[in-house]
Amino acid sequence: MTSILEPARGDGVSGGTEPERPAGRGPTRHLRVAVIGTGFSGLGTAIRLLQQGVDDFLVFERAEEVGGTWRDNDYPGCACDVQAHLYSFSFARNPEWKSTFAKRDEVYAYLRDCADRFGVRPHIRFNHELIAARWDEHTRRWHIETSGGAYTAQVLVAGAGYLSEPAVPDLPGLGDFEGKVFHSARWDHGHDLTGRRVAVIGTGASAIQFVPKIQPEVGHLDLYQRTPPWVGPKNDKVNSAFHTRMLRGFPGYQSFRRNFNMWGREVLAFAFARPKVAEKVQKMASDHLKKSVEDPALRERLTPDYVVACKRLLFSNTWYPAIQQPNVDIVSDSIDHVRAKSIVTKDGREREVDTIIMGTGFLATDRPIARRIWGRGGVQLREAWSEGMSAHRGTTIAGFPNLFMMLGPNTTLGHSSQTVMIESQIAYVVDALKQMDKRGLSSVEVRPEAQRAYNATLDKRQARAVWSAGGCKSWYLDSAGRNPSIWPTYTWRFRNGTKHFDLGEYQLATTVGAGRPAVDHA
């Protein structure tokens, strides 16, 4: 069997074995800010730093180009399910979107353009994978080791994201399989699927995009469905020439469209926080299923037994037609084991297969970067999160001074665009830097009681929302059943909470004498 996760790619940090350290290093360079990753989070942070006059920073990227998850996920049919005007930076307009929802290549090109347009590339160090970042209490600095050399920094911004490490199920016998195996996030474009017997494991956001693309090519496709997803229609339209002229000629028009989309989606936040209301939204997906699937027995197999959005609500006009084709079998029985040339399900049936494609998502609640960061007292972030991920305002973590995590715990959205959350966090980081300069602070560390109070409030909201009370198990939940992923309410609440960096929630330190810290509790 070939490696499932090859070629190894990522966004600043990988989750596999520790990378080989460089043989030699020059003098250690000190930075005001070190940023990990060049996806939306890392690039957005770099752009805003430059716009604020902060140029003493570097962005470390383990790959050879920017783009993060939009660079790595290049499977057939990859596209965004949030309107392009909203799934982009408010401060980086793009009047050239071709349709309502951007395809993967457009988003990837947009990110590369942002790196060029805003002059970020001179600050990026490609092929610099994060090996370790350790907080030094004496010097009040982060000591950062990368595959390209060592650095120190006052502030560390971790922008590696939560969709960087593919989740691969532990299937008995998978190592004995003689065919090709790969994850959708590591698509093997050199493997010709024409006429092959393909097994697709998983029916999540990636699978509903690539299955309709590969179905006409393959000889036969077995779709292993653990639980069916709710799928709504995707109202995707090609942008007219008039629309494009408006975007090019009137900057305010794009801002209006973006804000219209953003506020319109807040209605979904209201519904998803109330399972009974969410059931009304569910009718939209249920009607789409009824219109798309005439066979009542098949329709029943494709009907979820949980409230809509308990798992991510998906959108596609091609999913249902594709999986009803004669060369597709939907397999609802769970997999028992894999053999050299087949898959055997729990009912004892054996199905011949020569290619296995994992559409099984990512390790969203087991962040790879948590294995590479050590905070105060030498505590590893993974150890600090041993009882579950948590952070303050999704960004700072008790015990980890001057660490800002982009798209940290409880910042995932089930109803809107992640760029809204990212821009809010960037504003929080920028204001923190301003406050540190104004007060002459060497470090800021969120108070444990502030973090606990914040998360207690989130947990109360989660308990009654569809993601926890909707009757499903999803990647949003950790092994203990807690939801450390979803932001359970309106985005405007998150934006308001991160608009200003509240020093009163933090332990503050200034450096006096020979680098000796003095804590200021004011």
ZAMARGU-4260 file (C-alpha; in steps of 0.2 Angstrom, whole numbers, plus 5000, padded with zeros to 4 digits):
<rodrens>
0) 5000/5000/5000 | 5006/5017/4996 | 5007/5031/5009 | 4990/5038/5013 | 4996/5056/5017
5) 5009/5058/5003 | 5015/5070/4997 | 5017/5078/5014 | 5011/5096/5014 | 5004/5108/5027
10) 5003/5126/5033 | 5018/5130/5044 | 5017/5113/5054 | 5014/5095/5051 | 5007/5082/5062
15) 5018/5068/5058 | 5035/5063/5064 | 5046/5077/5069 | 5055/5085/5054 | 5074/5084/5052
20) 5083/5098/5060 | 5095/5109/5049 | 5113/5104/5050 | 5119/5122/5053 | 5113/5138/5058
25) 5118/5156/5058 | 5116/5169/5071 | 5098/5169/5079 | 5087/5183/5073 | 5075/5192/5085
30) 5058/5197/5079 | 5044/5207/5086 | 5032/5195/5079 | 5033/5177/5072 | 5019/5171/5062
35) 5016/5152/5057 | 5007/5148/5041 | 5002/5157/5025 | 4983/5153/5024 | 4970/5166/5027
40) 4976/5168/5045 | 4994/5171/5042 | 4993/5181/5026 | 4979/5192/5034 | 4990/5195/5050
45) 5005/5200/5039 | 4995/5212/5029 | 4988/5221/5044 | 5004/5222/5052 | 5012/5230/5037
50) 4997/5242/5036 | 5000/5247/5055 | 5018/5250/5052 | 5025/5234/5060 | 5038/5227/5048
55) 5049/5218/5061 | 5041/5201/5058 | 5042/5185/5048 | 5030/5172/5042 | 5036/5154/5042
60) 5028/5142/5030 | 5033/5124/5028 | 5028/5123/5010 | 5035/5132/4994 | 5020/5143/4991
65) 5006/5152/5001 | 4988/5146/5002 | 4986/5135/5017 | 4971/5123/5015 | 4967/5130/4998
70) 4984/5126/4992 | 4984/5108/4999 | 4966/5103/4995 | 4966/5102/4976 | 4954/5087/4974
75) 4942/5087/4959 | 4927/5099/4962 | 4935/5108/4977 | 4925/5124/4980 | 4919/5136/4993
80) 4901/5135/5000 | 4902/5153/5006 | 4899/5167/4995 | 4915/5174/4987 | 4912/5192/4993
85) 4911/5185/5011 | 4925/5172/5009 | 4938/5185/5006 | 4946/5199/5016 | 4936/5215/5018
90) 4952/5225/5016 | 4957/5216/5000 | 4943/5217/4987 | 4943/5206/4972 | 4930/5212/4958
95) 4935/5197/4947 | 4925/5183/4956 | 4918/5173/4942 | 4902/5166/4951 | 4893/5167/4968
100) 4904/5153/4975 | 4922/5153/4971 | 4931/5137/4965 | 4947/5132/4973 | 4958/5138/4960
105) 4951/5156/4961 | 4953/5156/4980 | 4971/5150/4979 | 4975/5163/4966 | 4967/5176/4977
110) 4978/5172/4991 | 4994/5172/4980 | 4988/5189/4974 | 4986/5196/4991 | 5004/5190/4996
115) 5010/5200/4980 | 4998/5215/4981 | 5002/5219/4999 | 5020/5216/4999 | 5020/5201/5011
120) 5032/5189/5001 | 5048/5198/5007 | 5043/5193/5025 | 5039/5175/5021 | 5052/5161/5024
125) 5046/5146/5014 | 5052/5128/5018 | 5053/5133/5036 | 5043/5120/5045 | 5040/5124/5064
130) 5049/5111/5074 | 5047/5119/5091 | 5042/5135/5100 | 5047/5137/5118 | 5043/5152/5130
135) 5058/5158/5139 | 5052/5166/5156 | 5069/5175/5159 | 5070/5183/5142 | 5052/5185/5139
140) 5054/5178/5122 | 5048/5164/5111 | 5063/5153/5105 | 5058/5146/5089 | 5066/5132/5080
145) 5061/5129/5061 | 5068/5117/5048 | 5076/5132/5041 | 5085/5139/5056 | 5082/5146/5074
150) 5074/5163/5078 | 5067/5172/5094 | 5052/5183/5094 | 5042/5193/5107 | 5025/5188/5100
155) 5020/5171/5092 | 5005/5171/5080 | 5000/5153/5076 | 4990/5153/5060 | 4992/5134/5055
160) 4973/5132/5055 | 4962/5117/5060 | 4960/5109/5043 | 4978/5104/5041 | 4980/5086/5047
165) 4970/5073/5038 | 4960/5061/5049 | 4963/5043/5044 | 4952/5029/5051 | 4961/5015/5059
170) 4954/5001/5048 | 4961/4983/5052 | 4971/4976/5037 | 4973/4993/5028 | 4992/4991/5028
175) 4989/4975/5018 | 4980/4983/5005 | 4989/4981/4988 | 4980/4995/4979 | 4981/5014/4980
180) 4975/5023/4995 | 4975/5042/4998 | 4966/5056/5007 | 4956/5069/4998 | 4968/5082/5005
185) 4982/5073/4997 | 4975/5070/4981 | 4985/5059/4969 | 4983/5067/4952 | 4995/5054/4945
190) 4983/5040/4948 | 4971/5037/4934 | 4954/5033/4940 | 4947/5028/4923 | 4938/5011/4924
195) 4944/5007/4942 | 4934/5000/4956 | 4935/5014/4969 | 4929/5014/4987 | 4926/5032/4994
200) 4925/5032/5013 | 4915/5046/5020 | 4901/5058/5015 | 4907/5074/5021 | 4911/5091/5013
205) 4925/5085/5002 | 4916/5069/4996 | 4901/5078/4990 | 4912/5089/4979 | 4924/5076/4972
210) 4912/5061/4970 | 4901/5069/4957 | 4918/5073/4947 | 4925/5056/4948 | 4909/5046/4946
215) 4908/5047/4927 | 4926/5041/4926 | 4927/5026/4937 | 4921/5009/4933 | 4912/5006/4949
220) 4911/5017/4965 | 4907/5010/4982 | 4902/5024/4994 | 4904/5020/5012 | 4892/5030/5022
225) 4892/5030/5040 | 4879/5043/5042 | 4871/5053/5028 | 4873/5072/5028 | 4860/5085/5026
230) 4862/5093/5009 | 4854/5109/5003 | 4854/5116/4985 | 4868/5127/4980 | 4862/5143/4972
235) 4878/5146/4962 | 4877/5158/4947 | 4889/5165/4935 | 4892/5184/4938 | 4885/5194/4924
240) 4896/5207/4915 | 4885/5221/4923 | 4889/5214/4940 | 4908/5213/4937 | 4908/5231/4930
245) 4899/5237/4947 | 4912/5228/4957 | 4926/5236/4947 | 4919/5253/4947 | 4911/5255/4963
250) 4921/5249/4978 | 4906/5252/4990 | 4896/5240/4980 | 4907/5225/4985 | 4907/5230/5003
255) 4888/5231/5002 | 4887/5214/4995 | 4899/5207/5008 | 4890/5215/5022 | 4873/5209/5015
260) 4879/5191/5015 | 4887/5192/5032 | 4871/5199/5041 | 4860/5188/5031 | 4869/5173/5037
265) 4866/5178/5055 | 4849/5172/5054 | 4856/5155/5053 | 4865/5158/5069 | 4848/5161/5078
270) 4841/5145/5071 | 4855/5134/5075 | 4856/5140/5093 | 4838/5133/5094 | 4835/5115/5088
275) 4817/5117/5086 | 4819/5132/5075 | 4833/5123/5066 | 4820/5110/5061 | 4811/5123/5050
280) 4828/5126/5041 | 4829/5108/5039 | 4814/5108/5027 | 4824/5116/5014 | 4837/5102/5014
285) 4823/5089/5016 | 4813/5096/5001 | 4830/5096/4991 | 4831/5077/4995 | 4813/5074/4990
290) 4815/5083/4973 | 4832/5074/4969 | 4828/5056/4975 | 4812/5048/4968 | 4815/5030/4976
295) 4807/5031/4993 | 4819/5017/5000 | 4834/5026/4994 | 4828/5042/5000 | 4825/5035/5018
300) 4843/5028/5018 | 4849/5046/5013 | 4839/5055/5026 | 4849/5059/5042 | 4842/5055/5059
305) 4848/5071/5067 | 4843/5090/5066 | 4850/5099/5052 | 4868/5108/5055 | 4871/5096/5070
310) 4884/5090/5058 | 4890/5103/5045 | 4876/5108/5033 | 4882/5104/5015 | 4877/5112/4998
315) 4877/5103/4981 | 4866/5101/4965 | 4876/5087/4959 | 4878/5075/4974 | 4861/5066/4973
320) 4862/5064/4954 | 4879/5056/4955 | 4876/5044/4969 | 4861/5037/4960 | 4870/5032/4944
325) 4871/5013/4940 | 4890/5012/4944 | 4887/5018/4962 | 4883/5008/4977 | 4879/5016/4994
330) 4886/5005/5008 | 4878/5008/5025 | 4886/4993/5034 | 4902/4998/5043 | 4919/4992/5038
335) 4925/4976/5047 | 4942/4975/5039 | 4952/4978/5023 | 4960/4964/5013 | 4973/4964/4999
340) 4961/4968/4985 | 4944/4971/4994 | 4934/4978/5009 | 4924/4967/5020 | 4909/4975/5029
345) 4902/4969/5046 | 4888/4959/5037 | 4902/4948/5030 | 4900/4954/5012 | 4917/4957/5002
350) 4918/4970/4989 | 4933/4970/4977 | 4942/4987/4975 | 4958/4993/4969 | 4958/5012/4975
355) 4953/5018/4992 | 4950/5037/4994 | 4947/5044/5011 | 4935/5058/5013 | 4936/5057/5031
360) 4940/5075/5036 | 4953/5082/5048 | 4960/5081/5066 | 4951/5097/5071 | 4950/5093/5089
365) 4968/5087/5090 | 4978/5101/5083 | 4996/5096/5077 | 5003/5112/5082 | 4999/5109/5100
370) 5013/5096/5099 | 5026/5109/5094 | 5023/5123/5107 | 5029/5124/5125 | 5023/5138/5137
375) 5027/5144/5154 | 5036/5131/5165 | 5039/5120/5150 | 5021/5114/5148 | 5017/5108/5131
380) 5001/5115/5123 | 4995/5097/5120 | 4997/5093/5138 | 4988/5109/5143 | 4974/5103/5132
385) 4974/5085/5139 | 4956/5088/5146 | 4950/5097/5131 | 4955/5112/5120 | 4950/5129/5127
390) 4956/5147/5125 | 4951/5165/5129 | 4941/5173/5115 | 4947/5159/5104 | 4964/5167/5103
395) 4975/5167/5119 | 4978/5153/5132 | 4983/5153/5150 | 5001/5148/5153 | 5006/5153/5136
400) 5011/5172/5136 | 5012/5182/5120 | 5004/5167/5110 | 4990/5171/5099 | 4981/5157/5090
405) 4971/5161/5075 | 4956/5150/5073 | 4959/5143/5090 | 4946/5134/5100 | 4928/5138/5097
410) 4930/5149/5082 | 4923/5137/5069 | 4907/5143/5061 | 4893/5133/5056 | 4883/5147/5048
415) 4895/5160/5041 | 4913/5164/5034 | 4929/5160/5043 | 4936/5176/5037 | 4925/5186/5048
420) 4932/5177/5063 | 4950/5178/5056 | 4948/5197/5054 | 4941/5199/5071 | 4956/5190/5079
425) 4968/5200/5068 | 4961/5216/5076 | 4963/5208/5093 | 4981/5204/5090 | 4985/5222/5082
430) 4977/5230/5097 | 4987/5219/5109 | 5003/5225/5101 | 4997/5243/5102 | 4993/5241/5121
435) 5010/5232/5124 | 5019/5247/5116 | 5009/5260/5125 | 5012/5252/5142 | 5030/5246/5139
440) 5025/5228/5142 | 5036/5213/5138 | 5022/5200/5139 | 5003/5197/5142 | 4995/5181/5148
445) 4977/5178/5150 | 4971/5175/5168 | 4965/5157/5170 | 4950/5164/5179 | 4945/5175/5164
450) 4948/5160/5152 | 4937/5148/5163 | 4923/5161/5164 | 4923/5164/5145 | 4922/5145/5142
455) 4909/5143/5155 | 4898/5155/5145 | 4902/5146/5129 | 4897/5129/5136 | 4880/5135/5142
460) 4877/5141/5124 | 4883/5125/5117 | 4872/5114/5128 | 4856/5121/5120 | 4862/5123/5103
465) 4860/5111/5088 | 4878/5106/5088 | 4877/5098/5105 | 4858/5095/5106 | 4854/5090/5089
470) 4857/5071/5091 | 4873/5068/5081 | 4891/5064/5084 | 4902/5075/5073 | 4920/5081/5071
475) 4915/5097/5081 | 4915/5086/5097 | 4931/5079/5106 | 4932/5062/5114 | 4924/5068/5130
480) 4909/5074/5120 | 4913/5093/5123 | 4912/5105/5108 | 4928/5114/5108 | 4926/5119/5089
485) 4910/5129/5086 | 4907/5147/5089 | 4888/5144/5095 | 4881/5162/5092 | 4881/5177/5081
490) 4898/5183/5073 | 4894/5201/5079 | 4896/5195/5097 | 4914/5188/5093 | 4918/5204/5083
495) 4913/5215/5098 | 4923/5204/5110 | 4939/5205/5100 | 4938/5223/5095 | 4948/5229/5109
500) 4962/5220/5119 | 4956/5221/5137 | 4971/5222/5148 | 4961/5219/5164 | 4959/5201/5158
505) 4978/5198/5157 | 4993/5196/5168 | 5005/5209/5163 | 5024/5210/5164 | 5037/5223/5161
510) 5056/5219/5159 | 5067/5228/5172 | 5085/5227/5176 | 5095/5214/5167 | 5080/5206/5158
515) 5072/5202/5175 | 5053/5202/5174 | 5041/5212/5185 | 5023/5207/5185 | 5011/5222/5184
520) 4993/5217/5191 | 4985/5234/5186
</rodrens>
